[in-house]
Structure formats: C-alpha cells, structure tokens
Amino acid sequence: MRQTAFPLARRLDMAACASCRLCVDVCPAVAATRDGSLSALGRMKGLRDLLRRRGGLWRRLLRLPEPTPEELKAFGASVFRCSLCGGCQEVCPLGIQLKELWLSLREELVRTGNNPKKIEMIRDNLEESRNVFAEDNAERADWVDDMRDPPDDGFQKDTAEVVFFTGCVGAYFPLAQKIPVALCEIFQASGVDFTLLGADEWCCGFPLVGAGLGEGLPAFIEHNVAAVAAKGARQVVFTCPSCYQIWREAYPQRFELYHASQFLTDLVAAGKVPLKPLEMTVTYHDPCDLGRGARVFDAPRDVLRAIPGLTLVEMGHNRENCLCCGGGGNLEMLDAELSAAMAKRKVEEAVATGAQAVVTTCQQCVRTMTTYARRNKVAIEVLDLTQLVRRALAG
C-alpha cells in the first residue's frame, strides 16, 4: 500500500473514523458471515495497519515488520468481499465517503497485483467483448427475437427521441431478459418513440469501476455517448440502476437520464399506460445503486400505488435502510457463497411481510433473489417493476 495512492480527503476520512461500530451493525457481509473483518471498521483498521507498516518513518520508529505478500493477498481478498452497497456510508455519523475509499483501495490493490484473479477476467471480457459475459456483442439485442411478436426493425431505428440502454445483464442473462422485453412492450403500448443501440451498445463501465479498473472507463464512455448521439436522442432510459448511476456520475451530461421507474412514473401520470386491476399484495426492495446511490425511492412506489387493486407492504428495512441482496460490487462473481447468504437474508425479510411477490427495479436483484428462492423452494415471486406493470397493462 502506498500513502500516495489515496487522496488527502480519503486519508483524512481514515483518520476521522471514531470506531463507533454503526457500520458493523449494518454490514450485510458481516450479518451473513459473522466476520467483523469484512465490515467498514475492520477494513479501515486493516488498511491503516498496512499503511503504517509500509510507511518508512513509522515503520522504522515502531520497528514494524513490512506486510508479507500473503498478508497483502489476504487483505485484498477481504476488500473485494463487499457488495459496495453503501450501507456503511449511509449510517456513518461523520459522513465519511466510505464507498470512494473502497474504490480507491480496490484500484491500489489492482495496481499492486493483490487483487483476486477473477478481476483479470472482468478486464479481459470487457476489453475483448465489450460486455462482462464475454458474449458476442453483435448479439446484444438478440433477446428481441424471443418476443411473441417482435417488430421487423428489432426496435433499432436510425433515429428516435429515447434510447433504451439495456445493460449487460438484461441483454445476455436469460432470467433478466424478461425485463427489457417488458419495458419495450410498455413503451409500445404507451407510444414512446424509442430505439435500442444493439451492437453499438457497450457495457456502461460500472463493472470496471467496481473492480478497481477505472482507468479503462473513458473508452466506454466515449463510445456510448457517441452511439446515443448518433440516434439524435434527447433521453436515455435504464432498467439497470448501476448503468443509470455511472451515467449520472461519470458521463458528460448531454442527455436527460431516467431510470425506468422514473420514466414509468411520468408515463402513468400522463395517462399513457392503460392499467387494469391486479389483486395482489407486494413488497418493494430498494436496489442499493438506485436507492442509497441515486436517492430514487418514491418513483417505484408511485408506480406500484397507481396499479388498481395492488397492495404495497413495506419490509422492516426499506428505502435508505434496505438490506442488500448480495448482487452488487461484482460480489456474485468473486464470492458466490457470500452473495447467496446475503440474498437469503433479503428473501426471508420479504417473505415475512406476507406478500405474494417482492418487486424490485434492478436486473441483478431479480437474479440473486430469484436464484435463492428457486434453489430453496421459497414460495415468493420475484419481479422487476417493468414485469409487474406489463402484467397490469390493459389489452
């Protein structure tokens, strides 16, 4: 670890930590494993220790041994066993920007070669295929062909008012492909002038940032912005909160950006979405990147309340305090067992509400919760908001 690897603001953050343990109490990784070293406090203490042992003056004065390669590797593995849910930052009474610290730390671990080997796979997949799954990017919109009545143009127009940015998970993962299908059918019913980018859509770059590979992000930003501009679009819509968040935070602000829940709220309010009654009880799960990350809490609930006959019940942890499902931060790829343990806790809380379905607004949340529920025969349906609205469409 280099002292210079962390900006002054990040080092001041580390010095400011009061060890209050609130971050330990809310950490989903700690709750799933009972391992306090995975908490923000444990990670902060480990980082400070490594920096002292690498810093020349402190090491000489205190006669501290330099960290061994094995210690660095073990610490690196621990740092990446985190979903970057932001719960620790949400409760920090000192307002420490913990997510930024974790991202800086991941970059340094990658720079020094102390990252998990699967990080290299993320880099290789994105460099070679422009998507995280190493699939043929020319097939990015092939899910359209699986629709009941796909349009001749495959939703790929030369120009359109709106670009629907599908994202890697929605484009390639079979379980998640139902989500872009649902949104496209809603757009058709609502008369939205939209297009897909198809093969011209590259990964948004969010997985690069979460993997400590942020130096590769500019190429993805430049390509995607040019692809949207070529369509003459004014607005970009995302069903993936991570795509939405990285576009808001890192991309040049040339377009109006909407998460699908926000766009649907406007369509419903304008009377453009004909909704029939759905007599069912649902609970809503706030995705970390949409809720704590982008502070979008009301839009999805407004859409749910607009569906006649639908009853919304809240979980004990909701909005900014919502429990992470285990799907973020590349965690599922790096530690599938920990991700599943976090999903278990989330699904159990949803079941406790008595709801027939848990509704969310994120492809990855749908994946993790559905996978856990199916494997463990838990009787609750998991739906994206777009799927529920599609089910409620009249006609």
Phi, psi and omega in degrees: 000133175258139173301322184286352180288344184243127178303160181305319181299322180290322179290325175295324176301313181298320180291332184282337185308126183263005180056041183285341176077006177297325179294328178295318184296330184259356185290120181291332178291321177294317180299325183279331187244343188061025180255103184294340180293343179276353180283168176299319180296314179297319180292322179295316179297318179297320180293316180299321179297316180295320180295321177297320183284340176267338181284126188303307185296309181298320181297319180289317182296317183265359180054046180275138176286145175295146178297140179281160175305324180293320178295319179296318179295318180295319178295319179300317179297321180295318182299323182276356175271061186210137181271002182054039185288338179083006179297322180296317179294325181299322186262354183298118183290344181263359178069029180293133181279076188292323180298319178296323178295316180295322179292320176297320180295319178296320177299318180292321178296321176294317180300322182268002178076022181254031179260158174300147184298331182294343175298324178297327179294321178299314179299313183297316181300316183287324178291322186272322188244349181066019171211158189286347184261003182060032176271167177291117184293342175294343181261017187297333180248019181294340179299337179299325182295340181272000178287159182296323181220071184292143179287156181299327182274000179060026183062024178244099181260162176291321178219153177195160179288326186235136169255127172266110180271107192288319185087157186295316184295313180296330182283325192242334186273119187309317181298323184276344182295341177296337184286307175298327176301312181299315182294320179297322179291325175294316178300318178300313182293335184262359178073029180280132177275097186226164175215157168264161175269341180061227182296342179281353175273126172254164173312144180294338181101353180302319178299330177296313181297314181294338180268001183079022184244035187299343180294341179272355186294318186305324181295323180288321178298310182301316182294312185293321177298317179295322181294319178291317180299325181296338178274354182069021185281150173258336188232146176234131182244140182231136168268344180264118179299327181291318174300315180299317183293316182291326176295321179292320190266331189241339184273153173296140187275073180263347185229162171278127185251133181225133161286151184305325180297322178291317180295319179294324178302315180294319180295317180295316181297329179276001179073022183267354180245102180287114186249130174263162182295143171234110181273088179203161178250129181230160169239158185242133177255121178279113175298145185300314184288333179275319182280279180298326183285310185252358179061033176263101181243323189277323186305310180298322180291325177298320179294316180300317182290343179279348181277117182301137176085348183278137176246127179255124174242139182268148171283164179301321175256116181214172182053231185292346180259011183298142178285138177290143180274353180093007186265354186263178174064021184064016186296320182300325179285328186267329180209082184297327181293316178294318178303316181294323179295324177289323177297323179303311181298320180294312182296321180298322178292322178295317179299323183296342178283344184083006181290151175281334183214148170255124182254139177222185183224046184202129180299320183291322176297319177300317180300307187293317181289320178296316181300315179295314183299318181290316182294332183249012175053045177274128187275072172212138179274143177245124184226146166280154179304323180296323179294320180292318178296320177300321179294330182271356181298131177283133179088000000 
